[in-house]
Amino acid sequence: SLRGSWRLRSGNGSVSLRAEVPGCVHTALLCRGLIQDPYYRFNDVMYRWISLDNWTYSRTFKTPFDVRKWQKVNLVFEGVDTVAQILLNNVTLGRTDNMFNRYSFDITSVIQEVNFVEVRFLSAVSYAAEQSRCHKAHSIPPACPPPVQKGECHVNFIRKEQCSFSWDWGPSFPTQGIWKDVRIEAYNHYHLMYFSLTPFFVKSAQQWCLEVESIFDVVSSKPVAGLVTVNIPKLQTQQTFSVKLQPGEGSIVLLVNINKVRSSAVEAWWPNGHGKQTGYNMTTTFMMEAGCQIEKFSKVYFRTVELVQEPIPGSPGLSFYFRINGRPIFIKGSNWIPADSFQDRVTYDTLRLLLKSAADANMNALRVWGGGVYEQDEFYDICDEIGIMIWQDFMFACALYPTDQNYLESVRAEVSHQVRRLKSHPSIILWSGNNENEAALASNWFSIPYADIGVYIKDYVMLYVKNIREIVLTEDKSRPFVASSPTNGLESVKEGWLSRDPYDTHYGDTHFYDYNSDCWNWTVYPKTRFASEYGFQSWPSFSTIEKVSSPEDWSYTSNFSLHRQHHEGGNIQMLQEIGRHFKLPQSPDPVKQFKDMIYLTQVMQAQCIKTETEFYRFSQSEIINGEGHTMGALYWQLNDIWQAPSWASLEYGGKWKLLHYFAQNFFAPLLPVAYEDKGMLHIYGVSDLHADHKLTLRVVVHAWSSLEPVCTLAKEGVTVKAQSAVPIYKESISDLLERCRNCTRRSCVITFCLVGEDGLRSPTNHYFLSSLKDAVGLGKTHLSASVSQQDDLYMFVLQTTAIAPFVSLDVGNIKGRFSDNGFLMTEKKKMVVFYPWEPTSVEELESSLILTSLLDVV
């Protein structure tokens, strides 16, 4: 391995330093104290010079073996970011121009006892501009990002993380560096390059079988024969195959039948909340006549996936849902973006924390969005282990792309490398060609004259269908593929891969954003088959912002607050959305006002996405006016790339926003959901459980002015059906208010939950009968908390003297999460557990705790 210490110098040699590989120029400069934190204040713009320079990585290394003993020696880069010339001992081995590709250079004739390797980078920004200039055929929009993003231009001309040139939630840091492993490989006879496992369930035989694919580079001049043994001890399955490898690069595919007796005992891999994620240890041994033996240890998982698109009675169009192991699964989750602008800072622990937080909020899926990176192996390993299904985009987003020969060849290599690398992961359930590019053409985002549109459609089909789709279908027969998101699925295919309206609710998936309507009004949301993107912005906590700002920045209208907002008009949209239902903060103390604003943006975001997600969940079993059977809700977005206002529910560093706590409830396996229609209150029982349950629905009405309920109703023997959403209660609001005397829409609030035998219980949900700014009887409350330790956990006992909406516990920079947060407190006492992610103490928690409820906002 050539990991470790390299030399790094700037284009003219004026800056020279030691740099770690894997790594990038920015983190190397930061590490050596030559720049401040790139995320601090306005540094994203101040440090533009770094990505405009051409940097060179170099090092010497001793060859750790006798070169003469090996038929072939390769220098392998798992990832080069992005445009570089690679030299060994002053001989140019080749060039790189694709961050997502693996590069292997034959150095058999160049390697010596002591070697000097150089990677000469070219600025990604100037390369992209040059590529665009050279593309004479027709322009490829968009040329530049909107000015509010403070980004770089022509990112669609370089095969690099698209959001590294800026996005509407992230900064522009077009990195240069060796971002993944680099090593020397030496071998005789043959070498294993890729190894993958694909399980299939053979219905006719009622038996699992396993396709084991190995891709080799055979260097001997004649075929190499030998035996391959596959052993899965737990399943009492062992098979030996005799194989013959032809010279050159080639693959062998072995079909392993799982022992018939054990096949029925195979425990399948299930998504989070639907069963276990059982994996089986497997050993594959290659014993070839040339005497060189390879032993491969892997974990094999058994699961099937189907994307079902078929007619629905009473509805035009087609369904769009996933069946895992033959069972329809409602997809609950979010969208994943890169966890950092500098990939070398994304450690296993970073990924584990974010993904575990997704699972802890009852998510079972994430979409790896097409403007970032194909994630590292560990990302998918963790998803396999904790049951997070992955919708995997290819890395093309919100743009049109060139289709010249060189570009297509690079993309083809990228796609086949990534599919081979990733296809053994049971967590990946779908390949998707791009993000929003079908929609970009259909809705003509880039104002292409009608006469020219044909050229772009041809390009689109060439790239995503004739190239990407072709390779995916050849390399992986076990998963569905869609060309874009949003798309109309089979209907888009029928319309020549480009549908008239990719947002049509009767087909495929939709993306939906609306910042002008009232987000508490469920009627504005599309009753779609599958909601793969939707969301609202909020600000991250003050403790997160504080790290990258100075006191003069701490106001909602400061230059800093404007600078960090990369979505046009975003800060004003948040104010408008808050103003519909809450009083805006008026504190004379500017810092207090800023903190109140942050709190309200988080309350607003959580309440908006709760309303929208509950709408998608209660629409799963019904068709109304030809629309419904919604089978997926992935809100935009899970995580953050830096400290700024965004659509995320997890802040940079992993802290849970109020939205993430709400998600834990609105994605709960069992949930009562209320909505109002024409003066009627409807409550649905939503369930992801695999069996029907007879439950009691408890509906409690509170006056804002008292902790004692005004009236309580218990409806017993309510049947909540397995994996569906059924109406379980309805009453006109006027009857309800009359029944609960002294109540008006403004003076009362409804809470409700489902309770069953053996401790089965839903979260308590709430329904507001009016905006909280109009609420009558909400009085100042005294909130207090006492903290105690129990084993590794901390107990917070909260007390209140009056009803408190949106009670938030914040312990600043202490890493960890609460069992519940942002809740409506209708009882004198409530216990909340704190799960620490690092050692802390009662004293530390007590001194950091800030308790806020809606009534603390002035």
N, C-alpha and C positions, 0 to 999 in steps of 0.2 A: 504494500500500500504506500502511496505517496501522500497520504494525509499528513498534516502537521505543518511545520514551519517552512514558508516560502519567502522570497523577496518580492516586494511590490514596488514599482516605480511609475511615476507619472510620465506623460508623453515626452516632456523635455528633460526628464531626469531631475527636476528641481525638488521633487518630493520622493524620498526613498525610505522604506520601512519594512519591518518584518510583518508577515501576514499569515494568518491561519487558513489552511485549506481543509475541508470545505469552508467557504466564506465569500465575502464580497468586499469591494473597495471601501464602501461606507463603514462597515463594521470594523475593518482593519484600522481605518483612520480613527475611529472612535476608541478602539481598544488601546491605541498608542497615545491617546490624549491629544490628537492633532485637530479634532473637531469636537464640538459639544454634542449632546444628544440630538440626533437629526430631527426628532419629533418635538423639540423644545420650541415653543412660540412660532416664529416665522422661518425657522431653519430650512424647511422644505424648499423655500424660494432662495434663501441665502446660499444654499449648498448646491445650486444648479450646476456650478462649475465642475463638480466631481463627475457628473455623468456626461459632460460635454468633452472631457479629456479622454485620451486613449491610454489605458494603463497596461502594464506588462507584469505578469507573474513569472518568476523563474526560480529554479533551484538546481542544486547538483545532487546526485545520488549515486551510491555505489551499487553495482549489480550484485545481488545477494546469492548468485548461483553462477555456475560455469556455463556461459552462453553456448559453447560448442556442443553441449549435451542435449540441447533442445531444438526440435525441428521448427517451432514457431514461437515467437515472442511478440506480444501485443502491448501497446500502451492504450489503456481503456479509460475513457471519461464517462461516468454515469450521467453527468450533466455539466454543460458549459453555458454560461450566461453572458453573452450569446454569440456575438460575432468575433471570431478570433482566428489567428494563424498559429498553428502548433508546430514548434521546431524541437528537434532533438539533435544535439551536437551540431547545431547550425544547418541541419538539413530540414527543409520544410516537409512535414509529414502530411499536412492537409489543412483544411479550413473548416470552421464550424459556423453555422448560421441558424441553429435551431436549439433553443433552450430545453426542448422537451425530448430530445433525441439522445440515444447513447452513441458515443463515437469510439470506434476501435481502430487503431492505426498499427499496421504491421511494421515492427521495428527490428525484425530479425537481422537485417543486414546493416542496421545503423547503430545498434546498441554496443557499448564498450564497457570496460571495467568500471570507469568513472564517467558519468554522463551529466550533461547540462540540458535541462528541459526548459523551454520558454513557451508561454502562452501570451501572444500579443493581441490585446483586445482593441477593438475599434468601438468608438462611442455608439451606443445603440441609437441615440437620437440622430446623429449625423448619418448613420447607415440607413435608417428608416427614411429620412428625407431624400437621400441619394436614390434609394430604390424607387421612391415615388416619382422622382424626376425622370428616371430611366424608363418608367412605365408609359410608353408613348401611346399605346392602343386607345385606352379611354380612361378617364379619371376614376379612381376608386374611393368613393366617399365613406365616412366623413374625413376631411383633411385634418381638422384639428378639434380638440375637445372644446366645449363652451368655456369662455374666459373665467367663469366662476370656479372652474376646477384647477386653474393655474397649472395646466399640464403641457405635455409635449405633443407634437403632431405626427401623423402617419404611422401610428402604432400598428395598423393593419398590414403594414408592409414588412413586419419583422415577426418571426415566430418566437415570441417572448411573452411572458405574463402580460396580458393586455392592460390590466389595471396599473401596471408599474409606470405608465405614462400619465397617470391620474385617473380618478373615477369620481362619481358624485358622492362617495363616502370616503375617499382616500387620496393621499398625497401622490405627487409625482417623484418617484425615486427610481429612475431607470438604471438599475444596478449593473455592475460588471463583476464577474468573478467565476471561480470554479465552485459551483454551488452544491455539487454532490461528490461522491467518492471518485478518486482517481487511483489507478493501480497498474502494476505490470503483471501480465499473465504469461506464463511459459508452459508449453505442453508438447508432448509427442503424440503421434497417432490421431488422437481425437480429443475434443473438448466440448463440454456441455454448456450451451449458451442460454437456453431458456428451458424451463421445466414447468409444466402446468397440469392441473387436475380438473376434470369436468365431470361431475356426477350426472347420470340420467336415470330416471325411473322408467323401466320397461313395463308398460301397463299390461301387455298380453301375458308376460311371464310373472307379473307382480314381483319384480326383482330389481334391485339397484344394480347399475353397472357404472364403472368408472373409466373415463377415457384419460389415459396418461400420455401426455405429449412431451417429447424431448426434441429439442433442436440442437444439432451438433455442427461443429466445424471439424471436418475430417481432413487431416493434413497428410496422411500417408497416401501414396500414389495408387494403392489398390484397396479394395473394400476391407473393412474391419468387421469381423464376425464375433459373436459372443452371446452371453446370456444376460437377460435382465430378470431380476426377481422382485416382485412386489409383495410386501407383507403388511397386513393390517391385523395384528395379533388379537385385538379386542373383538374383531368380527370373524376370527378364525378363517381368514382369507389369505391364501398364499398362492401366487401363480408365477411360473417361470416361462419366459418366452425366449426363443432363439431369434436373434436379430442380425441383420447385415447392414452396416453403414457404408454408403457410397462416398467416394471422395468428394470434397467440396462441402457446401452448406446444405444440410438436409434435415428432415425430421422423421421420427418414427412415432407411430400412434399405437398404443397398446390398449386393448379392451379388457378390463378386469371385471369379472362377474363376482359380485359379493355373494359369498356362501349362502346358498338357498335357505338353509335353516336360520342363518343369522339375519338374512335380508329383512325378515319381518321384525327382527329385534333392532334394526337400525334406528337410532334416535335421530330424527331430522333436525336441521338447523331452523330455528324459528326467530322471527323478529321480536324485539323487546316487547314484553307484555302478552306474548302469545305462546310462550313455551321456552324451552331451554336452547342454548347455543352449543349443542354437543359437537365436539370435534374428535376425530380419531387419529391417533398417532400412526404414521405409516413410514415404512422404510423401503426405499427403492435402491437396489444394488445392481450396478452395471459391471459385469465381469467379462472383459473383452480379451480376445486371444493375444493381443499385444501386451497383455500382462498388467495393464493399468486399470485399477479398480476405482470406481466412484460410488460413494454411498450418499444417498440423499435422504434427509429426514424431513418429513412434512406433516402438516395437520390436514386431514381431509374432512370436509363437511358435506352433508347430504341435504340438498334442498332443490325444489323445482320452482321456476317462476314463469308465469304467463301474463301477458298484457292482454286483457280481454276487451275487444272492440266488436260488439254485436248489437243487433237491433233491440230496442227496449219497447215493450208493449205500451201504447199510449203516448209515445214520444218520438218525434222525428229524430233522425241522426243515429248515433252509435254510443254505446257505453265506453268508458275508459277507466279500467281499474285493474289492479294487480291481484293475481291469485298466487299465493305461496303454498307449496305442498298441497295444492288443490283447494285451499281455503281463501275466499276473498278477504283481503285485509284493507281496512281503512288506513290510509297513509297519514301519519301525524308527524309534523316536524317543521323543518326550516331550511334555509339556504346557507351554504357554507362558502365563505370567501377566504382568501389567504389570511393566516393568523398574524402576519407581520410583513412589512415591506421588505424585510431582509430575511430570506428564508433560512439562513444559517442560525437565526435566533429561535426558530421553531423547533423546540426539543420534544422528545417523547412525552415529558411531563406536561408541556404546554398542550399538546394534542389530547392527552389523557384527561386533563382537567376540563377542557372544552367539551369533549365528546361525552364524558361521564355526566357533565351538567345537562347535556341534551337528553340522555337516558333518564336522568333523575327528574326531568320535567315531563316524563311519560312520552317522550318522542320515540318513534320507531324508524324514522327516516330523515335523511338530509340530502339535499341536492348539491353536488359539487359543481358550482357555477362556472360557466365557460369563459369567464374573463380573468381567471386566476391561474392556478397550476394544477396539473395532475398531481394529487397529493403523494406524499412519501409512503413507502410500504407500511410503516408503523401505523399510519392513519387508518388504513384498511384493515390491518391486523386487529386494532382496537375495536373497530366497527364489527368485525367478525365475532369478537369475544363478547361484546355487550349487546349485540342484536340490533345494530343500526343499519337499516337498508340504505343503499346509496344509489341515487339517480346520478349517473356520471355524464356530464357534458364533455364534449371535445372543446378544446380551447379556442373558441371563436365567439366574439360577442359584440352585439350592437354595431355592426359595421358590415360593409361589403369587403370582399377579399379578392386579390389577384388570382389568376389561374394559369399563369405561364408555366412552361415545362419545369423549370428549376424549382419554382415554388411548390408545384404539385408533387414533385419527387421528394422534396423535403417533408411535406405533409404526410405522404404515403409511408415514409420511413418512421415518422413520429407515431402515426396511428398504429402501425403493426407492432412497433416496440411497446407502446403503452398497453395495447390489448393483450399482448403476450405476457407482459409483466403483471397485469392485474386480473386476468380472467379466472384465476383459481379462487378468488375471494367470493364467498357466498353472499357477502354484504352487498355487492354490486348487482342490482336487479335490472338496470336499463342503461343502454348507451344512447346519448342524445347528441345530434350533430353540431348544434350551436345554440347560442342564447339570442333569441329575438330577431334573427336575421330574416326568417320568412316574413315575420310581421313588418320588418323594416322595408322590405320590398312591396308587400301587399298594401301597406298604408303609405307607401312612398315618403318615408321620413326624410329622404335626402333630395326631394324635389327633382327627381330625374325626369326629363321631358318624356312624354308618352312614347314618342317615336324611338327612343333609345332603350326603353325598359327591357326589350327582348334580349339585348346583349347581356344584361345583368342577370336575367333569369337563366340564360344559358350558362353563365359563370357559376351561378348558384347550384344548378343541377350537376354541373361538372365536378364541383368541389365536394359537395355533401353526399351526392347520390352515386355518381360514377366512380369516385375515388374512395371517400371515407366509408360509405355504406358497403361498397364492394369488399373492402379489406375486412371490415368488421364481420360480415357474413361468412367470409372465408375462414377467418381466424377463430370465430366464436359462434357456434351454432346453438349455444345454450341460453341466450338472452335476447329479449326484444331490442329493437333499434327504432328510434324516431329521428327524423331529420332535423327537427328544431324544437324549441320551446318558446312561446306557445305554438302549438300546431293543431291541425284538425285530424291528426292521425291518418287513418286509412282514407279519409275524405281528402286530405291534402295530397296523398299519393294519387288518388283518382283524378285530381285536378292538375296533374303534372307536377306534383311536389310543391306547388305554390297555390295555397287556397286563396279565395277571394277575401275571406275574413278569418284569419287564424284565431280570432278571439270568440268565434261562434260558440255559444254555450252548449250546443247540441253535440259537439265533437271534441275529442282531445282535451288538452289542458288550456287554462287561461292565466294570464297575468293581469292583475287589476289594481290600479292606483287611482284614488280620487281624494284630493286634499281640499276640495271646495264644498262638498256636501257634509251633512251632519253624520259623523261616523257612528252615532248611537242608533241611527235609523237603518235597520237591517234591509229595508227595501231597495237601498242603493246598490247592494252587492249582487254580483251575477250568480244565478243559480246554475252553476257550471258543473260539468262532469268531474273536473279535477282542478283545484286551485293551486298552481305551482309557484306563484309569487303574488304577494299582496303585503302592504305594510304602511306604517306611519313612523315618522322620525321622533327621536327624543334626544335629550342631552345626557351624557354620562355623568355619574356622581361628581360632586365637587372634589372629593379626594382623588379621583382619577384625573380631572382637569388640572388640579393644583400642581401636579408633578411637572407639567409642561407649560406653565404660565407664570406670570408675575402679578402682584396685586393690582396693577393698573388694568389688567385684562379682565378682572372679575366683574364684568357687567354684561348684560345680555346684548348690549349694543356697542360693545368695544370693538376696536379694530380686530382684535384677536378672535372675538366671537364671530365676526363676519368672515375672517380669514379661514377659520376652521370649517365653515359651512360651505360645502361644495355643491349643494343642490340649490339651483336658482330659486330665491324667495323662500327657502326652507325655514328660516327663523321666523318669518312673518306668518307662514302657513301654520306653524305650531301655535303661535299666539292666537290666530283666528280659531283654530280647532279647540283650544283651551277656553277661549272666550264664550263659546256657545254654551258651555255647561258649568264653568267655574268663574269665580271673580278673579281678575288678574291682580297680582301682587302690587301693593302700593307702598311698601316700606320705605321710609326716608333713608334707611341705611342701605347703600348700594350693594354691599356684599350680601346682606340678608335678602335683598330683593333678587339678586342673582341666584342664591341658593333656593329661594322659593320658586323661581322660574324653572330651575332644573327639576325640582320635585314635581311641579305641575306638568312639565312635559312628559315625565315618566308615568305619572298617573293617567294622563290623557292617552299616551301611546298604549298603555296596558289595557285600558278600558275600550279603546277603539278596536284593538286586535282581538280582544276577548269577544266583543260583539260579532265581529266578522267571522271568527273561527267557529263560534257556537252556531252561527247561521249555516256554515258549511257542514258542520257535524249533524245538525238536525235535518239537513236536506238529503241525507244519504239513502233513506228508504222510500222517498216519495217523489212523485212526478206531479208538478203543478203547472198548468198551462204548457205542457210539453217539456218542462225543464226540471232537472233534479238528478237524483242518483249521484250526488257528489261523493266521490270516494277518495279524496285526498285534500289535505290542507297543509301546504308548506309556506309559512310566512317568510317574508323577506325582512331581516336576515338574522342569522344566528349570532355571528361574532363580529368583532371589530378589528381593523388593521392598524388603527392608531386611536389617539384620544380626541374624539370629535363628535359633533352631533351626527347621528346616523339612524338607520332603521334597526340596528342590532338590539338583541335582548341580553347579550353578554358583552360587557365592556372590555376594552383592551386590558389584558391582565386577568380576565376571567370573572370579574365581579358580576353578580346577577343584578340586572336592572329589575324594576318592579314587573315589567312585562314577563320576565323569565319565571318569576314566582307565580304570576297569573297563568302562564302556560302550563305549569304543573297541575293547576286545577282545570283549565279549559281543555286539556288533553287527558284528563283522568279517565281510567278505563270505564268508570260508571259515573254518569253526570246528569243531573236534571238541568234543563235549559229552558228559560222563559223568553217569550217575545210577545209583543202586543200587536193585534191586527184588528182594525175597525172597532176599537173599544173593548175587545176581548183579550183576556190574558190566557195564553196557551203555555202549558208546560209539557215538554217532551222528556222521555227517559232515553238517554243515549248510552249505548253499551258496546264495549269491545269484548265483553266476556263471552266465553264459548258456550254458555248454557243460559236458558231462560231463568229469571229469578222473580219470585213473589216478594214484593217489598212494600214498605210503608213510605208514603210521601208525606213529609212534614212541611207545612207552609206556615210561617210565622210572620205576623205583621207587627212592626214596631213603629211607634211614634218617635220622631227624631229627638223629642224632648225627654224620653224616659228609657231606662234600661229594662223596665218591665214590659213584656209584650202586651200589645193591645188585644190581639186575638191569635189563637193557634188552631190549626186544622190538621188532623191526621187522617189521611186517606189510606186505608189498609188494603192489602190484597191487590196491589198494583203490579201487573205483569210487565216486566221490562224484558223484551225479547233479546236473545243472543245476537250480538253483532248487528244491531240495527238501531233506528231512532223511531220511537213510537209516541204518539200523543197520549199523555196519561192524565191530563187535567185541563179543564177550561172553565172560565168564569168571567162574566163581564166585570170590568173594573168598577163600574158604578155599584154593582151588587156587592162586590168585595168591600168597597169603602163603606157601604151601608151596614154590612154585616159586622165590620169592625168599627163600631161607633166612634165618633169624634175624629175620624180619619179623613183627610183630604189628600189629593195627589201630592201636595207640597209638604204635608206634615208627616207623611208616613213612607216606609220603605218595606219591601217584601224580601224575606230570606226563605230558602227552602232547601231540603236535602232528602236523599233516599237512604233508608235504613233497612237492613235485612237481618236474617238470623246470623248466627256464627260470626258476628263482628263485621259483616259486609256493610260498607257505608260509603256514600259519595261525599265529596267535598260539599260544604255549604255554599250555595250560590246566592246571588242577590239580584233584585231587579229594581231599578230606580223609577219612580212614577213621575218624576219631574227632574229638571236640571238641578244640580246641587246649589247653583247660585241663587235659585228661587226657593230653596228648602226653608221651611218654617219650623222653628223650635230647636234648630241645631245650636247648642250652647257651648261656650268655652268649656273645655274639659281639662282635668288634671291627670296627665299620664305619668305613670312611674313604673320602674322596672327593678327587680332585684335579680342578681346573677349568682348562680351557684354551679359547682363543677360536679359531674357525675361520670366517672371513668374518663374517656377521651372527649366527652361532650360537655356542652355548657347549657344550663337551663335558664331561660329568661322568663320570670313570672311578671306579666304585665298587669297593671291595675288601672282602671279608668273610673272617673266619677260620672261620665255621661257617654252617650253613644259617640263613637269616633270613627269617621270614614277614612279609609286609605291610611291606616296606621303603618308607618314605615320605621324599621329599625336599621340604623346605619352605624357600623363600627369602623368607618374610615378605611385605613389601609390594612386592617387585620384581615388576612386572607381566610376566607371561609364562606359558608352560606347558612341561611336560616331555614327552618322547616316550613315557614310560612312568612309572608310579608305583604304589605300593602293592603291588608285585609280590613273589612268592616267589623269594628269591635262593638258587639251588642251585649256583651256580658261584662260584669265587673272585673273578672279575672280571666287571663288566658296564658297558657304556657307555650312558649316557642323555644325550639331547640336550635342551638348553633353548632354546626359541624365545622370544626376548624380544618384548614388545609395545611397549617403549620402550627408549631407549638405557640400557645398563648396562655393567658392567665385570667382569673376573675378580675383582678385589679386593672389589667390592661383593657379588658372588655368594658368594665364599668366606666373607666375614664374616657374611652373613645365613643361610647354609645351616644347617638343623637336620636331622639324619638320625635317623629313628626306626624301630625295628622292634618287633615284638610283645614282644621280650625287654627292651626299655627301659622297659616299663610295669611298675612295681613296686607 
